[in-house]
Amino acid sequence: MFFPAFFAAFFACLVSVLAGPLKTRSESGRGTWFDVGLGACGEYNVNSDLIVALATPDYANGAHCDKKITITANGRTATALVRDECPSCAQGSIDMSPSLFQHFAGLDVGVVQVTWQYD
């Protein structure tokens, strides 16, 4: 009796530990753009780089720096690197480099609805 219960508990703990750090669910929010430079991840970028700034809760003290995310907006999809933090963004929202934003809309549009996930 002890062994099956122990095995079940051990397996449940193992699955929860392995599944914990994986973040595959989609986030959604507002997508805006900003002029890039030195980002919170400590790297310099230029406006032609495909980068994003994550909202502070998503940025998680830099835990996602240099990770790729896939973004969808207006029926188009693109991949970008996390390189900055956006303190004014609500959770799930992202700030994009101008070249990335233009993949989805003109800069004059200013805001698009996005869904995104970590690759």
N, CA, C and O atoms as a Tinker XYZ file with bonds, in Angstrom:
   476  protein
     1  N      0.825000   -1.193000    0.000000    73     2
     2  CA     0.000000    0.000000    0.000000    64     1     3
     3  C      0.869000    1.256000    0.000000    63     2     4     5
     4  O      0.540000    2.230000   -0.678000    81     3
     5  N      1.960000    1.250000    0.742000    73     3     6
     6  CA     2.805000    2.431000    0.852000    64     5     7
     7  C      3.451000    2.772000   -0.489000    63     6     8     9
     8  O      3.504000    3.944000   -0.864000    81     7
     9  N      3.941000    1.773000   -1.215000    73     7    10
    10  CA     4.665000    2.034000   -2.457000    64     9    11
    11  C      3.802000    2.724000   -3.516000    63    10    12    13
    12  O      4.254000    3.724000   -4.074000    81    11
    13  N      2.581000    2.252000   -3.831000    73    11    14
    14  CA     1.784000    2.955000   -4.843000    64    13    15
    15  C      1.473000    4.403000   -4.458000    63    14    16    17
    16  O      1.497000    5.288000   -5.313000    81    15
    17  N      1.183000    4.648000   -3.180000    73    15    18
    18  CA     0.882000    6.020000   -2.754000    64    17    19
    19  C      2.127000    6.887000   -2.856000    63    18    20    21
    20  O      2.046000    8.033000   -3.298000    81    19
    21  N      3.271000    6.362000   -2.457000    73    19    22
    22  CA     4.529000    7.105000   -2.552000    64    21    23
    23  C      4.848000    7.403000   -4.007000    63    22    24    25
    24  O      5.207000    8.530000   -4.350000    81    23
    25  N      4.718000    6.391000   -4.870000    73    23    26
    26  CA     5.007000    6.575000   -6.293000    64    25    27
    27  C      4.093000    7.633000   -6.901000    63    26    28    29
    28  O      4.561000    8.482000   -7.660000    81    27
    29  N      2.815000    7.601000   -6.589000    73    27    30
    30  CA     1.870000    8.584000   -7.118000    64    29    31
    31  C      2.229000    9.992000   -6.648000    63    30    32    33
    32  O      2.196000   10.935000   -7.439000    81    31
    33  N      2.566000   10.140000   -5.385000    73    31    34
    34  CA     2.937000   11.451000   -4.851000    64    33    35
    35  C      4.236000   11.936000   -5.488000    63    34    36    37
    36  O      4.349000   13.104000   -5.859000    81    35
    37  N      5.209000   11.049000   -5.616000    73    35    38
    38  CA     6.483000   11.411000   -6.237000    64    37    39
    39  C      6.270000   11.847000   -7.684000    63    38    40    41
    40  O      6.813000   12.866000   -8.109000    81    39
    41  N      5.497000   11.096000   -8.432000    73    39    42
    42  CA     5.225000   11.420000   -9.829000    64    41    43
    43  C      4.509000   12.764000   -9.943000    63    42    44    45
    44  O      4.849000   13.561000  -10.818000    81    43
    45  N      3.544000   13.033000   -9.094000    73    43    46
    46  CA     2.823000   14.310000   -9.119000    64    45    47
    47  C      3.765000   15.476000   -8.839000    63    46    48    49
    48  O      3.677000   16.516000   -9.492000    81    47
    49  N      4.663000   15.311000   -7.874000    73    47    50
    50  CA     5.644000   16.365000   -7.572000    64    49    51
    51  C      6.588000   16.582000   -8.738000    63    50    52    53
    52  O      6.899000   17.721000   -9.085000    81    51
    53  N      7.044000   15.504000   -9.340000    73    51    54
    54  CA     7.954000   15.598000  -10.473000    64    53    55
    55  C      7.303000   16.332000  -11.634000    63    54    56    57
    56  O      7.927000   17.203000  -12.240000    81    55
    57  N      6.081000   15.999000  -11.948000    73    55    58
    58  CA     5.368000   16.655000  -13.041000    64    57    59
    59  C      5.179000   18.139000  -12.744000    63    58    60    61
    60  O      5.362000   18.967000  -13.637000    81    59
    61  N      4.821000   18.492000  -11.525000    73    59    62
    62  CA     4.607000   19.902000  -11.197000    64    61    63
    63  C      5.905000   20.686000  -11.250000    63    62    64    65
    64  O      5.898000   21.845000  -11.666000    81    63
    65  N      7.018000   20.093000  -10.843000    73    63    66
    66  CA     8.321000   20.770000  -10.897000    64    65    67
    67  C      8.742000   20.966000  -12.344000    63    66    68    69
    68  O      9.204000   22.045000  -12.715000    81    67
    69  N      8.590000   19.943000  -13.157000    73    67    70
    70  CA     8.982000   20.053000  -14.558000    64    69    71
    71  C      8.067000   20.988000  -15.329000    63    70    72    73
    72  O      8.531000   21.686000  -16.232000    81    71
    73  N      6.814000   21.024000  -15.009000    73    71    74
    74  CA     5.863000   21.867000  -15.732000    64    73    75
    75  C      5.888000   23.309000  -15.249000    63    74    76    77
    76  O      5.481000   24.209000  -15.983000    81    75
    77  N      6.355000   23.544000  -14.037000    73    75    78
    78  CA     6.331000   24.887000  -13.460000    64    77    79
    79  C      6.990000   25.962000  -14.283000    63    78    80    81
    80  O      6.340000   26.966000  -14.576000    81    79
    81  N      8.269000   25.815000  -14.683000    73    79    82
    82  CA     8.934000   26.912000  -15.361000    64    81    83
    83  C      8.515000   27.104000  -16.812000    63    82    84    85
    84  O      8.834000   28.135000  -17.405000    81    83
    85  N      7.820000   26.157000  -17.392000    73    83    86
    86  CA     7.404000   26.308000  -18.776000    64    85    87
    87  C      6.252000   27.290000  -18.873000    63    86    88    89
    88  O      5.242000   27.150000  -18.183000    81    87
    89  N      6.409000   28.271000  -19.725000    73    87    90
    90  CA     5.351000   29.254000  -19.892000    64    89    91
    91  C      4.949000   29.254000  -21.354000    63    90    92    93
    92  O      5.552000   29.949000  -22.172000    81    91
    93  N      3.938000   28.480000  -21.680000    73    91    94
    94  CA     3.548000   28.350000  -23.067000    64    93    95
    95  C      2.198000   28.991000  -23.358000    63    94    96    97
    96  O      1.795000   29.083000  -24.517000    81    95
    97  N      1.509000   29.428000  -22.341000    73    95    98
    98  CA     0.213000   30.040000  -22.600000    64    97    99
    99  C      0.409000   31.398000  -23.258000    63    98   100   101
   100  O      1.444000   32.042000  -23.089000    81    99
   101  N     -0.571000   31.809000  -23.988000    73    99   102
   102  CA    -0.500000   33.092000  -24.670000    64   101   103
   103  C     -0.862000   34.228000  -23.731000    63   102   104   105
   104  O     -1.710000   34.089000  -22.850000    81   103
   105  N     -0.207000   35.336000  -23.940000    73   103   106
   106  CA    -0.528000   36.584000  -23.261000    64   105   107
   107  C     -1.208000   37.477000  -24.284000    63   106   108   109
   108  O     -1.062000   37.269000  -25.489000    81   107
   109  N     -1.946000   38.464000  -23.814000    73   107   110
   110  CA    -2.551000   39.403000  -24.758000    64   109   111
   111  C     -2.635000   40.780000  -24.118000    63   110   112   113
   112  O     -2.695000   40.920000  -22.896000    81   111
   113  N     -2.637000   41.782000  -24.969000    73   111   114
   114  CA    -2.707000   43.153000  -24.491000    64   113   115
   115  C     -2.484000   44.135000  -25.616000    63   114   116   117
   116  O     -2.686000   43.823000  -26.789000    81   115
   117  N     -2.061000   45.332000  -25.235000    73   115   118
   118  CA    -1.793000   46.396000  -26.196000    64   117   119
   119  C     -0.354000   46.291000  -26.690000    63   118   120   121
   120  O      0.565000   46.011000  -25.920000    81   119
   121  N     -0.182000   46.517000  -27.961000    73   119   122
   122  CA     1.148000   46.587000  -28.543000    64   121   123
   123  C      1.410000   48.022000  -28.970000    63   122   124   125
   124  O      0.652000   48.580000  -29.764000    81   123
   125  N      2.461000   48.619000  -28.460000    73   123   126
   126  CA     2.832000   49.995000  -28.794000    64   125   127
   127  C      4.275000   49.968000  -29.303000    63   126   128   129
   128  O      4.895000   48.907000  -29.370000    81   127
   129  N      4.802000   51.135000  -29.659000    73   127   130
   130  CA     6.192000   51.183000  -30.117000    64   129   131
   131  C      6.954000   52.285000  -29.399000    63   130   132   133
   132  O      6.370000   53.230000  -28.869000    81   131
   133  N      8.285000   52.137000  -29.395000    73   131   134
   134  CA     9.156000   53.110000  -28.732000    64   133   135
   135  C     10.485000   53.176000  -29.475000    63   134   136   137
   136  O     10.867000   52.227000  -30.159000    81   135
   137  N     11.188000   54.295000  -29.340000    73   135   138
   138  CA    12.538000   54.423000  -29.881000    64   137   139
   139  C     13.486000   53.709000  -28.934000    63   138   140   141
   140  O     13.552000   54.034000  -27.749000    81   139
   141  N     14.208000   52.752000  -29.450000    73   139   142
   142  CA    15.056000   51.908000  -28.609000    64   141   143
   143  C     16.436000   52.512000  -28.406000    63   142   144   145
   144  O     16.778000   53.516000  -29.030000    81   143
   145  N     17.208000   51.914000  -27.555000    73   143   146
   146  CA    18.572000   52.331000  -27.222000    64   145   147
   147  C     19.121000   51.315000  -26.245000    63   146   148   149
   148  O     19.085000   50.114000  -26.511000    81   147
   149  N     19.634000   51.784000  -25.108000    73   147   150
   150  CA    20.096000   50.880000  -24.061000    64   149   151
   151  C     18.879000   50.373000  -23.303000    63   150   152   153
   152  O     18.152000   51.156000  -22.691000    81   151
   153  N     18.657000   49.067000  -23.344000    73   151   154
   154  CA    17.500000   48.477000  -22.681000    64   153   155
   155  C     17.814000   47.985000  -21.285000    63   154   156   157
   156  O     18.975000   47.931000  -20.880000    81   155
   157  N     16.781000   47.630000  -20.556000    73   155   158
   158  CA    16.916000   47.147000  -19.181000    64   157   159
   159  C     17.706000   45.838000  -19.110000    63   158   160   161
   160  O     18.223000   45.488000  -18.049000    81   159
   161  N     17.802000   45.117000  -20.222000    73   159   162
   162  CA    18.593000   43.877000  -20.244000    64   161   163
   163  C     20.089000   44.162000  -20.383000    63   162   164   165
   164  O     20.903000   43.239000  -20.360000    81   163
   165  N     20.451000   45.449000  -20.529000    73   163   166
   166  CA    21.855000   45.817000  -20.596000    64   165   167
   167  C     22.459000   45.800000  -21.987000    63   166   168   169
   168  O     23.679000   45.886000  -22.128000    81   167
   169  N     21.637000   45.691000  -23.011000    73   167   170
   170  CA    22.106000   45.653000  -24.393000    64   169   171
   171  C     21.635000   46.882000  -25.147000    63   170   172   173
   172  O     20.546000   47.399000  -24.898000    81   171
   173  N     22.473000   47.350000  -26.080000    73   171   174
   174  CA    22.085000   48.439000  -26.973000    64   173   175
   175  C     21.415000   47.865000  -28.201000    63   174   176   177
   176  O     21.853000   46.851000  -28.743000    81   175
   177  N     20.357000   48.512000  -28.635000    73   175   178
   178  CA    19.670000   48.132000  -29.855000    64   177   179
   179  C     19.387000   49.375000  -30.675000    63   178   180   181
   180  O     19.491000   50.500000  -30.188000    81   179
   181  N     19.030000   49.151000  -31.924000    73   179   182
   182  CA    18.645000   50.235000  -32.826000    64   181   183
   183  C     17.217000   49.966000  -33.299000    63   182   184   185
   184  O     16.707000   48.851000  -33.180000    81   183
   185  N     16.584000   51.006000  -33.837000    73   183   186
   186  CA    15.170000   50.911000  -34.213000    64   185   187
   187  C     14.873000   49.837000  -35.253000    63   186   188   189
   188  O     13.729000   49.396000  -35.372000    81   187
   189  N     15.884000   49.409000  -36.007000    73   187   190
   190  CA    15.655000   48.371000  -37.018000    64   189   191
   191  C     15.712000   46.958000  -36.438000    63   190   192   193
   192  O     15.382000   46.000000  -37.137000    81   191
   193  N     16.124000   46.805000  -35.172000    73   191   194
   194  CA    16.146000   45.486000  -34.522000    64   193   195
   195  C     14.731000   45.067000  -34.144000    63   194   196   197
   196  O     13.900000   45.903000  -33.790000    81   195
   197  N     14.469000   43.790000  -34.221000    73   195   198
   198  CA    13.155000   43.254000  -33.845000    64   197   199
   199  C     13.193000   42.878000  -32.362000    63   198   200   201
   200  O     13.506000   41.745000  -31.997000    81   199
   201  N     12.866000   43.865000  -31.520000    73   199   202
   202  CA    12.925000   43.654000  -30.071000    64   201   203
   203  C     11.638000   44.129000  -29.412000    63   202   204   205
   204  O     10.851000   44.872000  -29.999000    81   203
   205  N     11.448000   43.676000  -28.169000    73   203   206
   206  CA    10.304000   44.113000  -27.372000    64   205   207
   207  C     10.742000   44.464000  -25.963000    63   206   208   209
   208  O     11.773000   44.007000  -25.470000    81   207
   209  N      9.924000   45.291000  -25.334000    73   207   210
   210  CA    10.003000   45.564000  -23.899000    64   209   211
   211  C      8.757000   44.938000  -23.290000    63   210   212   213
   212  O      7.643000   45.184000  -23.752000    81   211
   213  N      8.946000   44.134000  -22.259000    73   211   214
   214  CA     7.821000   43.494000  -21.577000    64   213   215
   215  C      7.355000   44.344000  -20.413000    63   214   216   217
   216  O      8.138000   45.079000  -19.810000    81   215
   217  N      6.075000   44.238000  -20.104000    73   215   218
   218  CA     5.530000   44.873000  -18.904000    64   217   219
   219  C      6.294000   44.357000  -17.688000    63   218   220   221
   220  O      6.773000   43.223000  -17.685000    81   219
   221  N      6.405000   45.180000  -16.674000    73   219   222
   222  CA     7.205000   44.829000  -15.495000    64   221   223
   223  C      6.868000   43.454000  -14.921000    63   222   224   225
   224  O      7.796000   42.702000  -14.625000    81   223
   225  N      5.591000   43.076000  -14.744000    73   223   226
   226  CA     5.327000   41.730000  -14.214000    64   225   227
   227  C      5.821000   40.616000  -15.141000    63   226   228   229
   228  O      6.272000   39.573000  -14.667000    81   227
   229  N      5.740000   40.831000  -16.459000    73   227   230
   230  CA     6.199000   39.828000  -17.421000    64   229   231
   231  C      7.726000   39.829000  -17.528000    63   230   232   233
   232  O      8.336000   38.788000  -17.770000    81   231
   233  N      8.333000   40.991000  -17.350000    73   231   234
   234  CA     9.787000   41.137000  -17.414000    64   233   235
   235  C     10.468000   40.337000  -16.294000    63   234   236   237
   236  O     11.558000   39.798000  -16.481000    81   235
   237  N      9.823000   40.268000  -15.152000    73   235   238
   238  CA    10.260000   39.416000  -14.031000    64   237   239
   239  C     11.730000   39.632000  -13.667000    63   238   240   241
   240  O     12.513000   38.685000  -13.602000    81   239
   241  N     12.089000   40.900000  -13.431000    73   239   242
   242  CA    13.463000   41.238000  -13.038000    64   241   243
   243  C     14.516000   40.729000  -14.021000    63   242   244   245
   244  O     15.626000   40.376000  -13.623000    81   243
   245  N     14.164000   40.694000  -15.299000    73   243   246
   246  CA    15.117000   40.301000  -16.331000    64   245   247
   247  C     15.192000   38.819000  -16.617000    63   246   248   249
   248  O     16.055000   38.383000  -17.380000    81   247
   249  N     14.317000   38.039000  -16.030000    73   247   250
   250  CA    14.352000   36.582000  -16.214000    64   249   251
   251  C     14.162000   36.173000  -17.672000    63   250   252   253
   252  O     14.558000   35.074000  -18.061000    81   251
   253  N     13.558000   37.048000  -18.485000    73   251   254
   254  CA    13.271000   36.687000  -19.879000    64   253   255
   255  C     14.146000   37.424000  -20.879000    63   254   256   257
   256  O     13.885000   37.372000  -22.081000    81   255
   257  N     15.190000   38.117000  -20.400000    73   255   258
   258  CA    16.094000   38.820000  -21.307000    64   257   259
   259  C     16.670000   37.851000  -22.340000    63   258   260   261
   260  O     17.081000   36.737000  -22.015000    81   259
   261  N     16.686000   38.304000  -23.586000    73   259   262
   262  CA    17.232000   37.561000  -24.728000    64   261   263
   263  C     16.422000   36.328000  -25.104000    63   262   264   265
   264  O     16.870000   35.526000  -25.924000    81   263
   265  N     15.248000   36.161000  -24.526000    73   263   266
   266  CA    14.366000   35.079000  -24.961000    64   265   267
   267  C     13.549000   35.564000  -26.146000    63   266   268   269
   268  O     13.264000   36.755000  -26.272000    81   267
   269  N     13.180000   34.644000  -27.000000    73   267   270
   270  CA    12.348000   34.971000  -28.156000    64   269   271
   271  C     10.882000   34.834000  -27.789000    63   270   272   273
   272  O     10.490000   33.953000  -27.024000    81   271
   273  N     10.085000   35.723000  -28.352000    73   271   274
   274  CA     8.634000   35.594000  -28.244000    64   273   275
   275  C      8.051000   35.664000  -29.655000    63   274   276   277
   276  O      8.626000   36.282000  -30.552000    81   275
   277  N      6.921000   35.031000  -29.828000    73   275   278
   278  CA     6.182000   35.100000  -31.088000    64   277   279
   279  C      4.954000   35.962000  -30.852000    63   278   280   281
   280  O      4.184000   35.737000  -29.918000    81   279
   281  N      4.788000   36.947000  -31.714000    73   279   282
   282  CA     3.731000   37.947000  -31.577000    64   281   283
   283  C      2.783000   37.842000  -32.763000    63   282   284   285
   284  O      3.219000   37.663000  -33.900000    81   283
   285  N      1.491000   37.954000  -32.496000    73   283   286
   286  CA     0.487000   37.981000  -33.557000    64   285   287
   287  C     -0.385000   39.216000  -33.367000    63   286   288   289
   288  O     -0.851000   39.512000  -32.267000    81   287
   289  N     -0.591000   39.930000  -34.478000    73   287   290
   290  CA    -1.476000   41.103000  -34.481000    64   289   291
   291  C     -1.920000   41.348000  -35.918000    63   290   292   293
   292  O     -1.150000   41.148000  -36.858000    81   291
   293  N     -3.138000   41.772000  -36.075000    73   291   294
   294  CA    -3.674000   42.099000  -37.405000    64   293   295
   295  C     -3.451000   40.986000  -38.424000    63   294   296   297
   296  O     -3.203000   41.262000  -39.598000    81   295
   297  N     -3.536000   39.733000  -37.987000    73   295   298
   298  CA    -3.400000   38.594000  -38.890000    64   297   299
   299  C     -1.972000   38.291000  -39.311000    63   298   300   301
   300  O     -1.763000   37.449000  -40.184000    81   299
   301  N     -0.998000   38.939000  -38.726000    73   299   302
   302  CA     0.407000   38.706000  -39.058000    64   301   303
   303  C      1.147000   38.226000  -37.820000    63   302   304   305
   304  O      0.729000   38.490000  -36.693000    81   303
   305  N      2.249000   37.519000  -38.040000    73   303   306
   306  CA     3.043000   36.972000  -36.947000    64   305   307
   307  C      4.510000   37.334000  -37.146000    63   306   308   309
   308  O      4.998000   37.370000  -38.275000    81   307
   309  N      5.206000   37.600000  -36.051000    73   307   310
   310  CA     6.637000   37.903000  -36.083000    64   309   311
   311  C      7.281000   37.387000  -34.801000    63   310   312   313
   312  O      6.606000   37.167000  -33.796000    81   311
   313  N      8.589000   37.201000  -34.854000    73   311   314
   314  CA     9.367000   36.773000  -33.703000    64   313   315
   315  C     10.313000   37.898000  -33.311000    63   314   316   317
   316  O     10.888000   38.564000  -34.173000    81   315
   317  N     10.474000   38.107000  -32.008000    73   315   318
   318  CA    11.328000   39.187000  -31.515000    64   317   319
   319  C     12.052000   38.743000  -30.256000    63   318   320   321
   320  O     11.676000   37.761000  -29.617000    81   319
   321  N     13.105000   39.490000  -29.909000    73   319   322
   322  CA    13.862000   39.248000  -28.686000    64   321   323
   323  C     13.401000   40.180000  -27.576000    63   322   324   325
   324  O     13.098000   41.347000  -27.824000    81   323
   325  N     13.351000   39.670000  -26.363000    73   323   326
   326  CA    13.077000   40.500000  -25.194000    64   325   327
   327  C     14.379000   41.218000  -24.844000    63   326   328   329
   328  O     15.394000   40.575000  -24.577000    81   327
   329  N     14.348000   42.561000  -24.846000    73   327   330
   330  CA    15.546000   43.334000  -24.568000    64   329   331
   331  C     15.315000   44.489000  -23.601000    63   330   332   333
   332  O     16.259000   45.199000  -23.255000    81   331
   333  N     14.056000   44.688000  -23.155000    73   331   334
   334  CA    13.794000   45.851000  -22.321000    64   333   335
   335  C     12.561000   45.610000  -21.460000    63   334   336   337
   336  O     11.833000   44.633000  -21.633000    81   335
   337  N     12.355000   46.531000  -20.532000    73   335   338
   338  CA    11.205000   46.513000  -19.631000    64   337   339
   339  C     10.336000   47.715000  -19.942000    63   338   340   341
   340  O     10.846000   48.788000  -20.265000    81   339
   341  N      9.025000   47.541000  -19.848000    73   339   342
   342  CA     8.075000   48.636000  -20.078000    64   341   343
   343  C      7.284000   48.872000  -18.791000    63   342   344   345
   344  O      6.242000   48.249000  -18.589000    81   343
   345  N      7.764000   49.763000  -17.916000    73   343   346
   346  CA     7.070000   50.006000  -16.648000    64   345   347
   347  C      5.661000   50.557000  -16.813000    63   346   348   349
   348  O      4.823000   50.358000  -15.934000    81   347
   349  N      5.382000   51.239000  -17.909000    73   347   350
   350  CA     4.049000   51.819000  -18.102000    64   349   351
   351  C      3.078000   50.860000  -18.779000    63   350   352   353
   352  O      1.901000   51.188000  -18.931000    81   351
   353  N      3.540000   49.689000  -19.187000    73   351   354
   354  CA     2.672000   48.715000  -19.851000    64   353   355
   355  C      1.930000   47.865000  -18.823000    63   354   356   357
   356  O      2.486000   47.485000  -17.792000    81   355
   357  N      0.678000   47.577000  -19.117000    73   355   358
   358  CA    -0.088000   46.641000  -18.295000    64   357   359
   359  C      0.403000   45.224000  -18.578000    63   358   360   361
   360  O      0.929000   44.947000  -19.657000    81   359
   361  N      0.230000   44.335000  -17.614000    73   359   362
   362  CA     0.642000   42.952000  -17.816000    64   361   363
   363  C      0.027000   42.408000  -19.092000    63   362   364   365
   364  O     -1.164000   42.593000  -19.344000    81   363
   365  N      0.844000   41.732000  -19.901000    73   363   366
   366  CA     0.401000   41.176000  -21.179000    64   365   367
   367  C      0.621000   42.109000  -22.348000    63   366   368   369
   368  O      0.583000   41.676000  -23.500000    81   367
   369  N      0.850000   43.384000  -22.076000    73   367   370
   370  CA     1.112000   44.355000  -23.141000    64   369   371
   371  C      2.603000   44.398000  -23.422000    63   370   372   373
   372  O      3.415000   44.059000  -22.561000    81   371
   373  N      2.961000   44.817000  -24.636000    73   371   374
   374  CA     4.368000   44.909000  -25.019000    64   373   375
   375  C      4.621000   46.224000  -25.742000    63   374   376   377
   376  O      3.722000   46.791000  -26.363000    81   375
   377  N      5.842000   46.690000  -25.652000    73   375   378
   378  CA     6.322000   47.857000  -26.379000    64   377   379
   379  C      7.309000   47.318000  -27.411000    63   378   380   381
   380  O      8.212000   46.559000  -27.057000    81   379
   381  N      7.154000   47.691000  -28.667000    73   379   382
   382  CA     7.947000   47.122000  -29.754000    64   381   383
   383  C      8.858000   48.157000  -30.392000    63   382   384   385
   384  O      8.570000   49.354000  -30.376000    81   383
   385  N      9.957000   47.683000  -30.951000    73   383   386
   386  CA    10.806000   48.555000  -31.752000    64   385   387
   387  C      9.985000   49.023000  -32.961000    63   386   388   389
   388  O      9.051000   48.334000  -33.371000    81   387
   389  N     10.322000   50.180000  -33.533000    73   387   390
   390  CA     9.549000   50.672000  -34.679000    64   389   391
   391  C      9.475000   49.675000  -35.836000    63   390   392   393
   392  O      8.414000   49.503000  -36.436000    81   391
   393  N     10.591000   49.019000  -36.152000    73   391   394
   394  CA    10.567000   48.077000  -37.277000    64   393   395
   395  C      9.655000   46.887000  -37.003000    63   394   396   397
   396  O      9.007000   46.380000  -37.918000    81   395
   397  N      9.601000   46.443000  -35.767000    73   395   398
   398  CA     8.703000   45.341000  -35.414000    64   397   399
   399  C      7.251000   45.806000  -35.482000    63   398   400   401
   400  O      6.402000   45.115000  -36.044000    81   399
   401  N      6.969000   46.963000  -34.917000    73   399   402
   402  CA     5.596000   47.482000  -34.945000    64   401   403
   403  C      5.104000   47.627000  -36.385000    63   402   404   405
   404  O      3.952000   47.315000  -36.686000    81   403
   405  N      5.982000   48.102000  -37.276000    73   403   406
   406  CA     5.594000   48.299000  -38.675000    64   405   407
   407  C      5.288000   46.994000  -39.397000    63   406   408   409
   408  O      4.685000   47.009000  -40.470000    81   407
   409  N      5.688000   45.884000  -38.830000    73   407   410
   410  CA     5.303000   44.583000  -39.388000    64   409   411
   411  C      3.785000   44.384000  -39.257000    63   410   412   413
   412  O      3.174000   43.660000  -40.043000    81   411
   413  N      3.194000   45.035000  -38.254000    73   411   414
   414  CA     1.768000   44.879000  -37.966000    64   413   415
   415  C      0.911000   46.062000  -38.400000    63   414   416   417
   416  O     -0.248000   45.886000  -38.774000    81   415
   417  N      1.472000   47.262000  -38.351000    73   415   418
   418  CA     0.716000   48.479000  -38.686000    64   417   419
   419  C      1.695000   49.641000  -38.853000    63   418   420   421
   420  O      2.863000   49.542000  -38.480000    81   419
   421  N      1.204000   50.730000  -39.414000    73   419   422
   422  CA     2.018000   51.929000  -39.524000    64   421   423
   423  C      2.222000   52.568000  -38.158000    63   422   424   425
   424  O      1.382000   52.436000  -37.268000    81   423
   425  N      3.342000   53.259000  -38.001000    73   423   426
   426  CA     3.634000   53.895000  -36.713000    64   425   427
   427  C      2.551000   54.886000  -36.310000    63   426   428   429
   428  O      2.305000   55.086000  -35.120000    81   427
   429  N      1.902000   55.506000  -37.291000    73   427   430
   430  CA     0.856000   56.483000  -36.984000    64   429   431
   431  C     -0.363000   55.852000  -36.322000    63   430   432   433
   432  O     -1.158000   56.554000  -35.698000    81   431
   433  N     -0.521000   54.536000  -36.451000    73   431   434
   434  CA    -1.632000   53.829000  -35.790000    64   433   435
   435  C     -1.413000   53.859000  -34.279000    63   434   436   437
   436  O     -2.356000   54.064000  -33.515000    81   435
   437  N     -0.180000   53.657000  -33.854000    73   435   438
   438  CA     0.181000   53.803000  -32.445000    64   437   439
   439  C     -0.052000   52.614000  -31.544000    63   438   440   441
   440  O      0.799000   52.299000  -30.712000    81   439
   441  N     -1.190000   51.939000  -31.686000    73   439   442
   442  CA    -1.546000   50.824000  -30.798000    64   441   443
   443  C     -2.219000   49.725000  -31.607000    63   442   444   445
   444  O     -3.095000   49.993000  -32.429000    81   443
   445  N     -1.804000   48.496000  -31.370000    73   443   446
   446  CA    -2.473000   47.325000  -31.948000    64   445   447
   447  C     -2.730000   46.326000  -30.825000    63   446   448   449
   448  O     -2.006000   46.302000  -29.830000    81   447
   449  N     -3.746000   45.515000  -30.984000    73   447   450
   450  CA    -4.002000   44.432000  -30.034000    64   449   451
   451  C     -3.102000   43.266000  -30.413000    63   450   452   453
   452  O     -3.055000   42.872000  -31.578000    81   451
   453  N     -2.386000   42.708000  -29.434000    73   451   454
   454  CA    -1.436000   41.636000  -29.682000    64   453   455
   455  C     -1.741000   40.416000  -28.810000    63   454   456   457
   456  O     -2.314000   40.524000  -27.725000    81   455
   457  N     -1.345000   39.277000  -29.315000    73   455   458
   458  CA    -1.209000   38.085000  -28.494000    64   457   459
   459  C      0.230000   37.630000  -28.687000    63   458   460   461
   460  O      0.795000   37.788000  -29.769000    81   459
   461  N      0.820000   37.071000  -27.649000    73   459   462
   462  CA     2.204000   36.644000  -27.751000    64   461   463
   463  C      2.476000   35.510000  -26.780000    63   462   464   465
   464  O      1.731000   35.288000  -25.825000    81   463
   465  N      3.567000   34.797000  -27.050000    73   463   466
   466  CA     3.999000   33.721000  -26.150000    64   465   467
   467  C      5.499000   33.544000  -26.271000    63   466   468   469
   468  O      6.104000   33.892000  -27.285000    81   467
   469  N      6.085000   33.000000  -25.223000    73   467   470
   470  CA     7.511000   32.688000  -25.238000    64   469   471
   471  C      7.745000   31.496000  -26.158000    63   470   472   473
   472  O      6.960000   30.548000  -26.168000    81   471
   473  N      8.827000   31.546000  -26.931000    73   471   474
   474  CA     9.162000   30.421000  -27.804000    64   473   475
   475  C      9.891000   29.343000  -27.028000    63   474   476
   476  O     10.255000   28.313000  -27.596000    81   475
